[in-house]
């Protein structure tokens, strides 16, 4: 993919924060993925709305920063 679009800004949004006790992945697994793709990660809940706006703001900030680096 990088060969087509270059490096694109990414924020890993992990949904179902409201069901953390039933999670299929551990926090360490999520951190490992975020480290591998070099991006921040946030636990979110579409049901409660928790951190949903924060994720979009974080992604927007990363896009803006990327654009400033290109310009």
PDB file of N, H, CA, C and O in Angstrom:
ATOM      1  N   UNK A   1       0.801  -1.189   0.000  1.00  0.00           N
ATOM      2  CA  UNK A   1       0.000   0.000   0.000  1.00  0.00           C
ATOM      3  C   UNK A   1       0.845   1.255   0.000  1.00  0.00           C
ATOM      4  O   UNK A   1       0.501   2.210  -0.696  1.00  0.00           O
ATOM      5  N   UNK A   2       1.934   1.297   0.746  1.00  0.00           N
ATOM      6  H   UNK A   2       2.214   0.521   1.312  1.00  0.00           H
ATOM      7  CA  UNK A   2       2.776   2.486   0.780  1.00  0.00           C
ATOM      8  C   UNK A   2       3.281   2.851  -0.602  1.00  0.00           C
ATOM      9  O   UNK A   2       3.483   4.028  -0.898  1.00  0.00           O
ATOM     10  N   UNK A   3       3.484   1.861  -1.447  1.00  0.00           N
ATOM     11  H   UNK A   3       3.319   0.905  -1.207  1.00  0.00           H
ATOM     12  CA  UNK A   3       3.979   2.149  -2.788  1.00  0.00           C
ATOM     13  C   UNK A   3       2.952   2.917  -3.611  1.00  0.00           C
ATOM     14  O   UNK A   3       3.318   3.591  -4.574  1.00  0.00           O
ATOM     15  N   UNK A   4       1.688   2.831  -3.254  1.00  0.00           N
ATOM     16  H   UNK A   4       1.391   2.284  -2.471  1.00  0.00           H
ATOM     17  CA  UNK A   4       0.624   3.525  -3.982  1.00  0.00           C
ATOM     18  C   UNK A   4       0.332   4.887  -3.368  1.00  0.00           C
ATOM     19  O   UNK A   4       0.298   5.891  -4.079  1.00  0.00           O
ATOM     20  N   UNK A   5       0.122   4.931  -2.060  1.00  0.00           N
ATOM     21  H   UNK A   5       0.150   4.115  -1.483  1.00  0.00           H
ATOM     22  CA  UNK A   5      -0.333   6.159  -1.399  1.00  0.00           C
ATOM     23  C   UNK A   5       0.725   6.835  -0.551  1.00  0.00           C
ATOM     24  O   UNK A   5       0.501   7.936  -0.048  1.00  0.00           O
ATOM     25  N   UNK A   6       1.877   6.196  -0.382  1.00  0.00           N
ATOM     26  H   UNK A   6       2.059   5.302  -0.790  1.00  0.00           H
ATOM     27  CA  UNK A   6       2.872   6.742   0.528  1.00  0.00           C
ATOM     28  C   UNK A   6       2.471   6.468   1.967  1.00  0.00           C
ATOM     29  O   UNK A   6       1.565   5.676   2.229  1.00  0.00           O
ATOM     30  N   UNK A   7       3.146   7.121   2.890  1.00  0.00           N
ATOM     31  H   UNK A   7       3.882   7.763   2.677  1.00  0.00           H
ATOM     32  CA  UNK A   7       2.801   6.945   4.303  1.00  0.00           C
ATOM     33  C   UNK A   7       1.601   7.816   4.613  1.00  0.00           C
ATOM     34  O   UNK A   7       1.634   9.030   4.410  1.00  0.00           O
ATOM     35  N   UNK A   8       0.559   7.202   5.097  1.00  0.00           N
ATOM     36  H   UNK A   8       0.532   6.216   5.262  1.00  0.00           H
ATOM     37  CA  UNK A   8      -0.660   7.939   5.431  1.00  0.00           C
ATOM     38  C   UNK A   8      -0.828   7.989   6.944  1.00  0.00           C
ATOM     39  O   UNK A   8      -0.446   7.050   7.642  1.00  0.00           O
ATOM     40  N   UNK A   9      -1.395   9.077   7.453  1.00  0.00           N
ATOM     41  H   UNK A   9      -1.705   9.840   6.886  1.00  0.00           H
ATOM     42  CA  UNK A   9      -1.625   9.179   8.899  1.00  0.00           C
ATOM     43  C   UNK A   9      -2.632   8.127   9.362  1.00  0.00           C
ATOM     44  O   UNK A   9      -3.641   7.881   8.702  1.00  0.00           O
ATOM     45  N   UNK A  10      -2.341   7.516  10.500  1.00  0.00           N
ATOM     46  H   UNK A  10      -1.521   7.715  11.037  1.00  0.00           H
ATOM     47  CA  UNK A  10      -3.205   6.466  11.038  1.00  0.00           C
ATOM     48  C   UNK A  10      -3.378   6.664  12.539  1.00  0.00           C
ATOM     49  O   UNK A  10      -2.437   7.024  13.246  1.00  0.00           O
ATOM     50  N   UNK A  11      -4.585   6.426  13.006  1.00  0.00           N
ATOM     51  H   UNK A  11      -5.350   6.134  12.432  1.00  0.00           H
ATOM     52  CA  UNK A  11      -4.880   6.317  14.441  1.00  0.00           C
ATOM     53  C   UNK A  11      -5.674   5.026  14.600  1.00  0.00           C
ATOM     54  O   UNK A  11      -6.691   4.832  13.934  1.00  0.00           O
ATOM     55  N   UNK A  12      -5.217   4.156  15.470  1.00  0.00           N
ATOM     56  H   UNK A  12      -4.391   4.314  16.011  1.00  0.00           H
ATOM     57  CA  UNK A  12      -5.883   2.877  15.689  1.00  0.00           C
ATOM     58  C   UNK A  12      -7.023   3.065  16.693  1.00  0.00           C
ATOM     59  O   UNK A  12      -6.788   3.360  17.864  1.00  0.00           O
ATOM     60  N   UNK A  13      -8.255   2.890  16.223  1.00  0.00           N
ATOM     61  H   UNK A  13      -8.446   2.650  15.271  1.00  0.00           H
ATOM     62  CA  UNK A  13      -9.429   3.009  17.085  1.00  0.00           C
ATOM     63  C   UNK A  13      -9.911   1.601  17.416  1.00  0.00           C
ATOM     64  O   UNK A  13     -10.319   0.850  16.530  1.00  0.00           O
ATOM     65  N   UNK A  14      -9.860   1.256  18.682  1.00  0.00           N
ATOM     66  H   UNK A  14      -9.528   1.866  19.402  1.00  0.00           H
ATOM     67  CA  UNK A  14     -10.265  -0.066  19.128  1.00  0.00           C
ATOM     68  C   UNK A  14     -11.649   0.062  19.764  1.00  0.00           C
ATOM     69  O   UNK A  14     -11.789   0.630  20.847  1.00  0.00           O
ATOM     70  N   UNK A  15     -12.656  -0.460  19.096  1.00  0.00           N
ATOM     71  H   UNK A  15     -12.542  -0.921  18.216  1.00  0.00           H
ATOM     72  CA  UNK A  15     -14.037  -0.291  19.518  1.00  0.00           C
ATOM     73  C   UNK A  15     -14.429  -1.288  20.619  1.00  0.00           C
ATOM     74  O   UNK A  15     -13.689  -2.222  20.929  1.00  0.00           O
ATOM     75  N   UNK A  16     -15.579  -1.065  21.181  1.00  0.00           N
ATOM     76  H   UNK A  16     -16.180  -0.306  20.930  1.00  0.00           H
ATOM     77  CA  UNK A  16     -16.187  -1.915  22.212  1.00  0.00           C
ATOM     78  C   UNK A  16     -15.572  -1.696  23.590  1.00  0.00           C
ATOM     79  O   UNK A  16     -15.495  -2.627  24.390  1.00  0.00           O
ATOM     80  N   UNK A  17     -15.129  -0.459  23.873  1.00  0.00           N
ATOM     81  H   UNK A  17     -15.192   0.298  23.222  1.00  0.00           H
ATOM     82  CA  UNK A  17     -14.572  -0.170  25.193  1.00  0.00           C
ATOM     83  C   UNK A  17     -15.573  -0.492  26.299  1.00  0.00           C
ATOM     84  O   UNK A  17     -15.195  -0.860  27.411  1.00  0.00           O
ATOM     85  N   UNK A  18     -16.861  -0.346  25.971  1.00  0.00           N
ATOM     86  H   UNK A  18     -17.169  -0.048  25.067  1.00  0.00           H
ATOM     87  CA  UNK A  18     -17.903  -0.634  26.958  1.00  0.00           C
ATOM     88  C   UNK A  18     -18.007  -2.123  27.272  1.00  0.00           C
ATOM     89  O   UNK A  18     -18.681  -2.503  28.230  1.00  0.00           O
ATOM     90  N   UNK A  19     -17.352  -2.972  26.481  1.00  0.00           N
ATOM     91  H   UNK A  19     -16.805  -2.664  25.702  1.00  0.00           H
ATOM     92  CA  UNK A  19     -17.371  -4.421  26.709  1.00  0.00           C
ATOM     93  C   UNK A  19     -15.966  -4.956  26.979  1.00  0.00           C
ATOM     94  O   UNK A  19     -15.633  -6.070  26.575  1.00  0.00           O
ATOM     95  N   UNK A  20     -15.155  -4.171  27.654  1.00  0.00           N
ATOM     96  H   UNK A  20     -15.426  -3.266  27.983  1.00  0.00           H
ATOM     97  CA  UNK A  20     -13.749  -4.526  27.869  1.00  0.00           C
ATOM     98  C   UNK A  20     -13.583  -5.882  28.558  1.00  0.00           C
ATOM     99  O   UNK A  20     -12.606  -6.585  28.298  1.00  0.00           O
ATOM    100  N   UNK A  21     -14.500  -6.251  29.412  1.00  0.00           N
ATOM    101  H   UNK A  21     -15.293  -5.680  29.623  1.00  0.00           H
ATOM    102  CA  UNK A  21     -14.400  -7.536  30.106  1.00  0.00           C
ATOM    103  C   UNK A  21     -14.595  -8.725  29.167  1.00  0.00           C
ATOM    104  O   UNK A  21     -14.209  -9.847  29.496  1.00  0.00           O
ATOM    105  N   UNK A  22     -15.187  -8.484  28.009  1.00  0.00           N
ATOM    106  H   UNK A  22     -15.500  -7.573  27.742  1.00  0.00           H
ATOM    107  CA  UNK A  22     -15.424  -9.544  27.029  1.00  0.00           C
ATOM    108  C   UNK A  22     -14.462  -9.473  25.850  1.00  0.00           C
ATOM    109  O   UNK A  22     -14.662 -10.147  24.839  1.00  0.00           O
ATOM    110  N   UNK A  23     -13.433  -8.667  25.976  1.00  0.00           N
ATOM    111  H   UNK A  23     -13.271  -8.120  26.797  1.00  0.00           H
ATOM    112  CA  UNK A  23     -12.510  -8.412  24.865  1.00  0.00           C
ATOM    113  C   UNK A  23     -11.782  -9.676  24.424  1.00  0.00           C
ATOM    114  O   UNK A  23     -11.407 -10.517  25.241  1.00  0.00           O
ATOM    115  N   UNK A  24     -11.594  -9.788  23.124  1.00  0.00           N
ATOM    116  H   UNK A  24     -11.899  -9.105  22.460  1.00  0.00           H
ATOM    117  CA  UNK A  24     -10.855 -10.912  22.554  1.00  0.00           C
ATOM    118  C   UNK A  24      -9.350 -10.634  22.542  1.00  0.00           C
ATOM    119  O   UNK A  24      -8.547 -11.555  22.395  1.00  0.00           O
ATOM    120  N   UNK A  25      -8.970  -9.355  22.699  1.00  0.00           N
ATOM    121  H   UNK A  25      -9.622  -8.606  22.818  1.00  0.00           H
ATOM    122  CA  UNK A  25      -7.559  -8.965  22.652  1.00  0.00           C
ATOM    123  C   UNK A  25      -7.179  -8.274  23.945  1.00  0.00           C
ATOM    124  O   UNK A  25      -7.974  -7.552  24.547  1.00  0.00           O
ATOM    125  N   UNK A  26      -5.955  -8.512  24.353  1.00  0.00           N
ATOM    126  H   UNK A  26      -5.310  -9.099  23.865  1.00  0.00           H
ATOM    127  CA  UNK A  26      -5.433  -7.868  25.559  1.00  0.00           C
ATOM    128  C   UNK A  26      -4.855  -6.511  25.198  1.00  0.00           C
ATOM    129  O   UNK A  26      -4.548  -6.244  24.036  1.00  0.00           O
ATOM    130  N   UNK A  27      -4.711  -5.661  26.198  1.00  0.00           N
ATOM    131  H   UNK A  27      -4.961  -5.878  27.142  1.00  0.00           H
ATOM    132  CA  UNK A  27      -4.120  -4.336  25.990  1.00  0.00           C
ATOM    133  C   UNK A  27      -2.726  -4.457  25.377  1.00  0.00           C
ATOM    134  O   UNK A  27      -2.334  -3.629  24.555  1.00  0.00           O
ATOM    135  N   UNK A  28      -1.989  -5.474  25.773  1.00  0.00           N
ATOM    136  H   UNK A  28      -2.308  -6.146  26.441  1.00  0.00           H
ATOM    137  CA  UNK A  28      -0.640  -5.680  25.248  1.00  0.00           C
ATOM    138  C   UNK A  28      -0.668  -5.993  23.745  1.00  0.00           C
ATOM    139  O   UNK A  28       0.215  -5.566  23.002  1.00  0.00           O
ATOM    140  N   UNK A  29      -1.684  -6.740  23.309  1.00  0.00           N
ATOM    141  H   UNK A  29      -2.401  -7.087  23.913  1.00  0.00           H
ATOM    142  CA  UNK A  29      -1.827  -7.062  21.886  1.00  0.00           C
ATOM    143  C   UNK A  29      -2.090  -5.801  21.075  1.00  0.00           C
ATOM    144  O   UNK A  29      -1.511  -5.600  20.007  1.00  0.00           O
ATOM    145  N   UNK A  30      -2.966  -4.961  21.597  1.00  0.00           N
ATOM    146  H   UNK A  30      -3.436  -5.124  22.464  1.00  0.00           H
ATOM    147  CA  UNK A  30      -3.314  -3.716  20.914  1.00  0.00           C
ATOM    148  C   UNK A  30      -2.092  -2.808  20.848  1.00  0.00           C
ATOM    149  O   UNK A  30      -1.811  -2.213  19.808  1.00  0.00           O
ATOM    150  N   UNK A  31      -1.371  -2.702  21.952  1.00  0.00           N
ATOM    151  H   UNK A  31      -1.599  -3.185  22.798  1.00  0.00           H
ATOM    152  CA  UNK A  31      -0.156  -1.883  21.987  1.00  0.00           C
ATOM    153  C   UNK A  31       0.867  -2.398  20.980  1.00  0.00           C
ATOM    154  O   UNK A  31       1.532  -1.604  20.316  1.00  0.00           O
ATOM    155  N   UNK A  32       0.998  -3.699  20.861  1.00  0.00           N
ATOM    156  H   UNK A  32       0.457  -4.345  21.401  1.00  0.00           H
ATOM    157  CA  UNK A  32       1.951  -4.285  19.917  1.00  0.00           C
ATOM    158  C   UNK A  32       1.602  -3.919  18.474  1.00  0.00           C
ATOM    159  O   UNK A  32       2.489  -3.610  17.678  1.00  0.00           O
ATOM    160  N   UNK A  33       0.326  -3.954  18.142  1.00  0.00           N
ATOM    161  H   UNK A  33      -0.394  -4.206  18.788  1.00  0.00           H
ATOM    162  CA  UNK A  33      -0.102  -3.569  16.787  1.00  0.00           C
ATOM    163  C   UNK A  33       0.191  -2.094  16.555  1.00  0.00           C
ATOM    164  O   UNK A  33       0.739  -1.727  15.516  1.00  0.00           O
ATOM    165  N   UNK A  34      -0.168  -1.246  17.515  1.00  0.00           N
ATOM    166  H   UNK A  34      -0.614  -1.544  18.359  1.00  0.00           H
ATOM    167  CA  UNK A  34       0.088   0.192  17.381  1.00  0.00           C
ATOM    168  C   UNK A  34       1.579   0.464  17.230  1.00  0.00           C
ATOM    169  O   UNK A  34       1.974   1.320  16.438  1.00  0.00           O
ATOM    170  N   UNK A  35       2.397  -0.240  17.967  1.00  0.00           N
ATOM    171  H   UNK A  35       2.077  -0.935  18.610  1.00  0.00           H
ATOM    172  CA  UNK A  35       3.848  -0.075  17.840  1.00  0.00           C
ATOM    173  C   UNK A  35       4.341  -0.512  16.468  1.00  0.00           C
ATOM    174  O   UNK A  35       5.206   0.132  15.875  1.00  0.00           O
ATOM    175  N   UNK A  36       3.787  -1.604  15.971  1.00  0.00           N
ATOM    176  H   UNK A  36       3.084  -2.127  16.453  1.00  0.00           H
ATOM    177  CA  UNK A  36       4.219  -2.144  14.676  1.00  0.00           C
ATOM    178  C   UNK A  36       3.886  -1.192  13.535  1.00  0.00           C
ATOM    179  O   UNK A  36       4.676  -1.039  12.604  1.00  0.00           O
ATOM    180  N   UNK A  37       2.720  -0.549  13.599  1.00  0.00           N
ATOM    181  H   UNK A  37       2.078  -0.673  14.355  1.00  0.00           H
ATOM    182  CA  UNK A  37       2.353   0.365  12.514  1.00  0.00           C
ATOM    183  C   UNK A  37       2.644   1.827  12.871  1.00  0.00           C
ATOM    184  O   UNK A  37       2.298   2.741  12.122  1.00  0.00           O
ATOM    185  N   UNK A  38       3.280   2.029  14.020  1.00  0.00           N
ATOM    186  H   UNK A  38       3.560   1.287  14.629  1.00  0.00           H
ATOM    187  CA  UNK A  38       3.738   3.342  14.478  1.00  0.00           C
ATOM    188  C   UNK A  38       2.604   4.371  14.473  1.00  0.00           C
ATOM    189  O   UNK A  38       2.603   5.322  13.692  1.00  0.00           O
ATOM    190  N   UNK A  39       1.650   4.149  15.360  1.00  0.00           N
ATOM    191  H   UNK A  39       1.651   3.375  15.994  1.00  0.00           H
ATOM    192  CA  UNK A  39       0.533   5.080  15.474  1.00  0.00           C
ATOM    193  C   UNK A  39      -0.018   5.053  16.892  1.00  0.00           C
ATOM    194  O   UNK A  39       0.182   4.087  17.629  1.00  0.00           O
ATOM    195  N   UNK A  40      -0.711   6.120  17.266  1.00  0.00           N
ATOM    196  H   UNK A  40      -0.873   6.904  16.668  1.00  0.00           H
ATOM    197  CA  UNK A  40      -1.376   6.097  18.569  1.00  0.00           C
ATOM    198  C   UNK A  40      -2.610   5.193  18.512  1.00  0.00           C
ATOM    199  O   UNK A  40      -3.125   4.888  17.437  1.00  0.00           O
ATOM    200  N   UNK A  41      -3.063   4.779  19.672  1.00  0.00           N
ATOM    201  H   UNK A  41      -2.644   5.026  20.546  1.00  0.00           H
ATOM    202  CA  UNK A  41      -4.289   3.976  19.714  1.00  0.00           C
ATOM    203  C   UNK A  41      -5.170   4.453  20.857  1.00  0.00           C
ATOM    204  O   UNK A  41      -4.689   4.927  21.886  1.00  0.00           O
ATOM    205  N   UNK A  42      -6.462   4.314  20.647  1.00  0.00           N
ATOM    206  H   UNK A  42      -6.852   3.929  19.811  1.00  0.00           H
ATOM    207  CA  UNK A  42      -7.436   4.707  21.658  1.00  0.00           C
ATOM    208  C   UNK A  42      -8.542   3.670  21.715  1.00  0.00           C
ATOM    209  O   UNK A  42      -8.980   3.154  20.687  1.00  0.00           O
ATOM    210  N   UNK A  43      -8.982   3.375  22.909  1.00  0.00           N
ATOM    211  H   UNK A  43      -8.626   3.794  23.744  1.00  0.00           H
ATOM    212  CA  UNK A  43     -10.146   2.525  23.095  1.00  0.00           C
ATOM    213  C   UNK A  43     -11.374   3.406  22.914  1.00  0.00           C
ATOM    214  O   UNK A  43     -11.442   4.499  23.477  1.00  0.00           O
ATOM    215  N   UNK A  44     -12.342   2.940  22.134  1.00  0.00           N
ATOM    216  H   UNK A  44     -12.286   2.053  21.677  1.00  0.00           H
ATOM    217  CA  UNK A  44     -13.547   3.718  21.859  1.00  0.00           C
ATOM    218  C   UNK A  44     -14.794   2.881  22.123  1.00  0.00           C
ATOM    219  O   UNK A  44     -14.736   1.659  22.260  1.00  0.00           O
ATOM    220  N   UNK A  45     -15.918   3.582  22.190  1.00  0.00           N
ATOM    221  H   UNK A  45     -15.965   4.574  22.078  1.00  0.00           H
ATOM    222  CA  UNK A  45     -17.203   2.909  22.294  1.00  0.00           C
ATOM    223  C   UNK A  45     -18.191   3.637  21.393  1.00  0.00           C
ATOM    224  O   UNK A  45     -18.548   4.786  21.652  1.00  0.00           O
ATOM    225  N   UNK A  46     -18.622   2.977  20.356  1.00  0.00           N
ATOM    226  H   UNK A  46     -18.332   2.043  20.146  1.00  0.00           H
ATOM    227  CA  UNK A  46     -19.657   3.553  19.502  1.00  0.00           C
ATOM    228  C   UNK A  46     -20.975   3.638  20.265  1.00  0.00           C
ATOM    229  O   UNK A  46     -21.793   4.519  20.004  1.00  0.00           O
ATOM    230  N   UNK A  47     -21.173   2.730  21.196  1.00  0.00           N
ATOM    231  H   UNK A  47     -20.508   2.015  21.408  1.00  0.00           H
ATOM    232  CA  UNK A  47     -22.418   2.702  21.976  1.00  0.00           C
ATOM    233  C   UNK A  47     -22.540   3.931  22.873  1.00  0.00           C
ATOM    234  O   UNK A  47     -23.593   4.568  22.914  1.00  0.00           O
ATOM    235  N   UNK A  48     -21.468   4.266  23.594  1.00  0.00           N
ATOM    236  H   UNK A  48     -20.613   3.749  23.561  1.00  0.00           H
ATOM    237  CA  UNK A  48     -21.512   5.401  24.518  1.00  0.00           C
ATOM    238  C   UNK A  48     -20.935   6.669  23.905  1.00  0.00           C
ATOM    239  O   UNK A  48     -21.160   7.766  24.416  1.00  0.00           O
ATOM    240  N   UNK A  49     -20.191   6.522  22.810  1.00  0.00           N
ATOM    241  H   UNK A  49     -20.008   5.631  22.395  1.00  0.00           H
ATOM    242  CA  UNK A  49     -19.546   7.666  22.170  1.00  0.00           C
ATOM    243  C   UNK A  49     -18.193   8.009  22.770  1.00  0.00           C
ATOM    244  O   UNK A  49     -17.538   8.954  22.330  1.00  0.00           O
ATOM    245  N   UNK A  50     -17.772   7.250  23.768  1.00  0.00           N
ATOM    246  H   UNK A  50     -18.305   6.482  24.125  1.00  0.00           H
ATOM    247  CA  UNK A  50     -16.512   7.544  24.444  1.00  0.00           C
ATOM    248  C   UNK A  50     -15.328   7.467  23.485  1.00  0.00           C
ATOM    249  O   UNK A  50     -15.137   6.469  22.790  1.00  0.00           O
ATOM    250  N   UNK A  51     -14.549   8.523  23.462  1.00  0.00           N
ATOM    251  H   UNK A  51     -14.704   9.333  24.027  1.00  0.00           H
ATOM    252  CA  UNK A  51     -13.315   8.670  22.677  1.00  0.00           C
ATOM    253  C   UNK A  51     -13.521   8.690  21.163  1.00  0.00           C
ATOM    254  O   UNK A  51     -12.540   8.746  20.421  1.00  0.00           O
ATOM    255  N   UNK A  52     -14.750   8.645  20.689  1.00  0.00           N
ATOM    256  H   UNK A  52     -15.547   8.599  21.291  1.00  0.00           H
ATOM    257  CA  UNK A  52     -14.970   8.663  19.238  1.00  0.00           C
ATOM    258  C   UNK A  52     -14.508  10.000  18.659  1.00  0.00           C
ATOM    259  O   UNK A  52     -13.766  10.022  17.676  1.00  0.00           O
ATOM    260  N   UNK A  53     -14.931  11.098  19.247  1.00  0.00           N
ATOM    261  H   UNK A  53     -15.534  11.080  20.045  1.00  0.00           H
ATOM    262  CA  UNK A  53     -14.503  12.405  18.762  1.00  0.00           C
ATOM    263  C   UNK A  53     -13.002  12.584  18.938  1.00  0.00           C
ATOM    264  O   UNK A  53     -12.341  13.181  18.088  1.00  0.00           O
ATOM    265  N   UNK A  54     -12.470  12.076  20.025  1.00  0.00           N
ATOM    266  H   UNK A  54     -13.007  11.592  20.716  1.00  0.00           H
ATOM    267  CA  UNK A  54     -11.031  12.182  20.288  1.00  0.00           C
ATOM    268  C   UNK A  54     -10.238  11.506  19.170  1.00  0.00           C
ATOM    269  O   UNK A  54      -9.221  12.038  18.725  1.00  0.00           O
ATOM    270  N   UNK A  55     -10.693  10.342  18.717  1.00  0.00           N
ATOM    271  H   UNK A  55     -11.519   9.910  19.079  1.00  0.00           H
ATOM    272  CA  UNK A  55     -10.011   9.627  17.636  1.00  0.00           C
ATOM    273  C   UNK A  55     -10.014  10.469  16.359  1.00  0.00           C
ATOM    274  O   UNK A  55      -8.984  10.599  15.697  1.00  0.00           O
ATOM    275  N   UNK A  56     -11.166  11.039  16.015  1.00  0.00           N
ATOM    276  H   UNK A  56     -12.003  10.933  16.553  1.00  0.00           H
ATOM    277  CA  UNK A  56     -11.237  11.848  14.798  1.00  0.00           C
ATOM    278  C   UNK A  56     -10.385  13.101  14.905  1.00  0.00           C
ATOM    279  O   UNK A  56      -9.768  13.517  13.925  1.00  0.00           O
ATOM    280  N   UNK A  57     -10.346  13.702  16.079  1.00  0.00           N
ATOM    281  H   UNK A  57     -10.848  13.364  16.875  1.00  0.00           H
ATOM    282  CA  UNK A  57      -9.492  14.880  16.272  1.00  0.00           C
ATOM    283  C   UNK A  57      -8.020  14.496  16.164  1.00  0.00           C
ATOM    284  O   UNK A  57      -7.233  15.223  15.559  1.00  0.00           O
ATOM    285  N   UNK A  58      -7.648  13.370  16.740  1.00  0.00           N
ATOM    286  H   UNK A  58      -8.288  12.779  17.232  1.00  0.00           H
ATOM    287  CA  UNK A  58      -6.258  12.905  16.667  1.00  0.00           C
ATOM    288  C   UNK A  58      -5.866  12.615  15.226  1.00  0.00           C
ATOM    289  O   UNK A  58      -4.767  12.961  14.794  1.00  0.00           O
ATOM    290  N   UNK A  59      -6.756  11.985  14.492  1.00  0.00           N
ATOM    291  H   UNK A  59      -7.649  11.703  14.843  1.00  0.00           H
ATOM    292  CA  UNK A  59      -6.467  11.703  13.088  1.00  0.00           C
ATOM    293  C   UNK A  59      -6.370  13.001  12.299  1.00  0.00           C
ATOM    294  O   UNK A  59      -5.474  13.153  11.468  1.00  0.00           O
ATOM    295  N   UNK A  60      -7.269  13.926  12.544  1.00  0.00           N
ATOM    296  H   UNK A  60      -7.996  13.803  13.219  1.00  0.00           H
ATOM    297  CA  UNK A  60      -7.212  15.219  11.863  1.00  0.00           C
ATOM    298  C   UNK A  60      -5.902  15.941  12.137  1.00  0.00           C
ATOM    299  O   UNK A  60      -5.317  16.532  11.230  1.00  0.00           O
ATOM    300  N   UNK A  61      -5.441  15.898  13.373  1.00  0.00           N
ATOM    301  H   UNK A  61      -5.917  15.418  14.110  1.00  0.00           H
ATOM    302  CA  UNK A  61      -4.169  16.530  13.730  1.00  0.00           C
ATOM    303  C   UNK A  61      -3.007  15.867  13.000  1.00  0.00           C
ATOM    304  O   UNK A  61      -2.087  16.548  12.548  1.00  0.00           O
ATOM    305  N   UNK A  62      -3.044  14.554  12.884  1.00  0.00           N
ATOM    306  H   UNK A  62      -3.792  14.000  13.252  1.00  0.00           H
ATOM    307  CA  UNK A  62      -1.971  13.844  12.172  1.00  0.00           C
ATOM    308  C   UNK A  62      -1.995  14.166  10.681  1.00  0.00           C
ATOM    309  O   UNK A  62      -0.941  14.301  10.059  1.00  0.00           O
ATOM    310  N   UNK A  63      -3.188  14.290  10.105  1.00  0.00           N
ATOM    311  H   UNK A  63      -4.044  14.180  10.610  1.00  0.00           H
ATOM    312  CA  UNK A  63      -3.306  14.656   8.688  1.00  0.00           C
ATOM    313  C   UNK A  63      -2.756  16.064   8.475  1.00  0.00           C
ATOM    314  O   UNK A  63      -1.992  16.301   7.540  1.00  0.00           O
ATOM    315  N   UNK A  64      -3.145  16.995   9.345  1.00  0.00           N
ATOM    316  H   UNK A  64      -3.766  16.802  10.105  1.00  0.00           H
ATOM    317  CA  UNK A  64      -2.670  18.377   9.223  1.00  0.00           C
ATOM    318  C   UNK A  64      -1.154  18.446   9.358  1.00  0.00           C
ATOM    319  O   UNK A  64      -0.490  19.154   8.601  1.00  0.00           O
ATOM    320  N   UNK A  65      -0.617  17.721  10.308  1.00  0.00           N
ATOM    321  H   UNK A  65      -1.156  17.146  10.924  1.00  0.00           H
ATOM    322  CA  UNK A  65       0.836  17.728  10.498  1.00  0.00           C
ATOM    323  C   UNK A  65       1.537  17.157   9.269  1.00  0.00           C
ATOM    324  O   UNK A  65       2.564  17.684   8.842  1.00  0.00           O
ATOM    325  N   UNK A  66       1.004  16.113   8.712  1.00  0.00           N
ATOM    326  H   UNK A  66       0.169  15.686   9.058  1.00  0.00           H
ATOM    327  CA  UNK A  66       1.567  15.496   7.497  1.00  0.00           C
ATOM    328  C   UNK A  66       1.550  16.496   6.344  1.00  0.00           C
ATOM    329  O   UNK A  66       2.524  16.615   5.600  1.00  0.00           O
ATOM    330  N   UNK A  67       0.436  17.212   6.204  1.00  0.00           N
ATOM    331  H   UNK A  67      -0.354  17.115   6.809  1.00  0.00           H
ATOM    332  CA  UNK A  67       0.320  18.200   5.129  1.00  0.00           C
ATOM    333  C   UNK A  67       1.353  19.315   5.309  1.00  0.00           C
ATOM    334  O   UNK A  67       1.921  19.795   4.329  1.00  0.00           O
ATOM    335  N   UNK A  68       1.597  19.728   6.552  1.00  0.00           N
ATOM    336  H   UNK A  68       1.135  19.338   7.348  1.00  0.00           H
ATOM    337  CA  UNK A  68       2.599  20.765   6.811  1.00  0.00           C
ATOM    338  C   UNK A  68       3.998  20.286   6.457  1.00  0.00           C
ATOM    339  O   UNK A  68       4.826  21.071   5.995  1.00  0.00           O
ATOM    340  N   UNK A  69       4.266  19.007   6.670  1.00  0.00           N
ATOM    341  H   UNK A  69       3.593  18.369   7.045  1.00  0.00           H
ATOM    342  CA  UNK A  69       5.570  18.449   6.325  1.00  0.00           C
ATOM    343  C   UNK A  69       5.776  18.378   4.833  1.00  0.00           C
ATOM    344  O   UNK A  69       6.896  18.545   4.350  1.00  0.00           O
ATOM    345  N   UNK A  70       4.703  18.129   4.092  1.00  0.00           N
ATOM    346  H   UNK A  70       3.793  17.993   4.484  1.00  0.00           H
ATOM    347  CA  UNK A  70       4.782  18.017   2.643  1.00  0.00           C
ATOM    348  C   UNK A  70       4.956  19.394   2.006  1.00  0.00           C
ATOM    349  O   UNK A  70       5.706  19.554   1.043  1.00  0.00           O
ATOM    350  N   UNK A  71       4.252  20.387   2.558  1.00  0.00           N
ATOM    351  H   UNK A  71       3.642  20.257   3.340  1.00  0.00           H
ATOM    352  CA  UNK A  71       4.247  21.739   1.954  1.00  0.00           C
ATOM    353  C   UNK A  71       5.576  22.426   2.041  1.00  0.00           C
ATOM    354  O   UNK A  71       5.717  23.558   1.578  1.00  0.00           O
TER     355      UNK A  71
END
